[in-house]
Amino acid sequence: MPKDYADLRAALLRDLDGLRYEVDDKKKIGWLILDRPPLNIVSYRGRSQINAIIECFGQDPDVRVVVIRGANGTYTSGGDVKAFPAIETDGMSHLAWNMAAPERCPKPVICAIEKYAMGVGFELAMACDIRLATKDSVVALPEVSLGQIPGSGGSQRVARIAGLTRAIDMMMLGRRIPAPEAQQWGLLTRVVEDSAALDKEIDDTVAKLVAQSPLALKTIKRVLSTAYETSIGVGLEVEGHAYEKLRLTDDYREGIAAFSEKRKPKFKDRL
């Protein structure tokens, strides 16, 4: 990594703005916690810090899965709207890059949603691999009520996942979509009863992911990232080459051996 970029990232990680992070080296979780009570609003500066934290987790050998969550039983009600007018002209045209950090992370990223996932918080969630929510949560892209549109990737991801009709319904009307409906649309992976059930779902999902080959998980992310960007022919070509590459790894040989010997595999994340 170039020294100037490393220095920039180190500077971003100082004086975190409404964020904190933790590493649980036993469960292999990197926790990114939105922590600005009461509704964990995400600041403009915090967006760059979110990107930097996730990049650090991507390189940390003690982290196998990243989990993004809000403090005190609430995910986030969105961005710091009142501060937006003070940001310089053309200072917000790049926001989707920072919120796409979960997509670029080589490790699985889970977003755990309680109560609200609105605006930039929902856009961050949509860039994650797995989205878990309590049944009383709502998701929304309400920017139209401010005379604006989503600016951190929300319009494109919702349209691709849920379809144009639902994206229009959600964005033009500023609708708050209840978690069960959002799951039907494909915007959420699983919906659970309450916060206690969410804790258990996080633990269960992390345990399943940690048991898998890190190389295979990383490759799945890369292959799926092409699904909306290329023709099916190109996508199948990418899939085939990725499959062949994994056949040469220690993890694949261990997986085949474990299958043959009827035991659980012990993956080492080695080529």
Secondary structure as UniProt FT lines:
FT   HELIX           3..12
FT   STRAND          19..24
FT   TURN            25..28
FT   STRAND          29..34
FT   TURN            37..40
FT   HELIX           44..59
FT   TURN            61..62
FT   STRAND          65..70
FT   TURN            72..73
FT   HELIX           81..86
FT   TURN            89..90
FT   TURN            93..94
FT   HELIX           95..99
FT   HELIX           101..104
FT   STRAND          109..113
FT   STRAND          116..118
FT   HELIX           120..126
FT   STRAND          130..134
FT   TURN            135..136
FT   STRAND          138..140
FT   HELIX           143..146
FT   HELIX           154..162
FT   HELIX           164..172
FT   TURN            173..174
FT   STRAND          176..178
FT   HELIX           179..184
FT   TURN            185..186
FT   STRAND          190..192
FT   HELIX           195..210
FT   HELIX           214..224
FT   TURN            225..229
FT   HELIX           232..246
FT   TURN            247..248
FT   HELIX           250..261
//
